[in-house]
Amino acid sequence: MECQVIQKHRPEKVKIVAIYVVFGLTWIYGSDIALGWLLHDSELLIKVAVIKGFLFIFCTAVLLYMLISRFVRLLAVAERTEWKRTEEELKESEERFKALHNASFGGIAIHDKGLILECNQGLAEITGYTVEELIGMDGLLLIAPGSRALIMHKIVTGYEKPYEAVGIRKNAEEFPLRLESRNVPYKGKNVRTTEFRDITEYKEYEAEQERMQRQLEQSQKMESVGRLAGGVAHDFNNMLGVILGYSEIILDQVEESQPIYSALQGIQQAARRSADLTRQLLAFARKQTVAPKVLDLNDTVEGNSLVLSESDTQTVVKHACYGW
């Protein structure tokens, strides 16, 4: 800056030096010639020459003082101007930083071992505190008790990669946080800048994705069960066809008066009901539309009474059904 000032005022400096040189030469040679004409006494001439030397030193000192004083004033003015310009640039830089700081997505805090030195509006919006309340606050109060040990470990070790924790708002509501910090110099000491991100929506989306994945896996399992049930039902239906066929042949050969005739009818009815059941299983396996119908359990049990007549559960089943 001083070089720029000197270069700027170079013509004036040359002018002052030129005046000084002309004055010096005029004083030295002019005074010697004048004294030689006026004075013929050698002793007096020596005394006058000494006085002339002192006067020359005095005038030189005055000129040097004027030159130095002028340059000092110029440098002082230039320094004040430069300082003012630097101050304005610094102020503009701080305003730009604050604008970017507040416009950033999420909360940002500059802290010294947890003590918040600066923060943006985003952190206030996430936590529910005001910026004024946050500055000077212990940042651990923004973290749920269960995550504070983790946060202190990250601060002490200078950890600089993203990680998750649980935050706590002013209203005591806990919420999931994603944190990422950097160690930075700030006003002559090393501090940490930490970004806070509320990931509640992300966690909800993640949970929904997991729920849908479970539903998909369950539907795939059901589809596998359906295919298995369809295969079993198909084979069972083939066997029931044989049973129904032989029961009809035997019924044609047995008189209705014979005791075995009613037992054969029971076998035939049971086979038909089993065939209905296999048709339902096949419909389920093939994803066909099944038409439900009202069923009287009493009639159903009564129709199977011949099959259950020799069973020990006859009394239990009849009482259970007739008791409705």
Order of alpha helices (4+ residues) and beta strands (2+ residues): alpha-alpha-alpha-alpha-beta-beta-alpha-alpha-alpha-beta-beta-beta-alpha-alpha-alpha-alpha-alpha
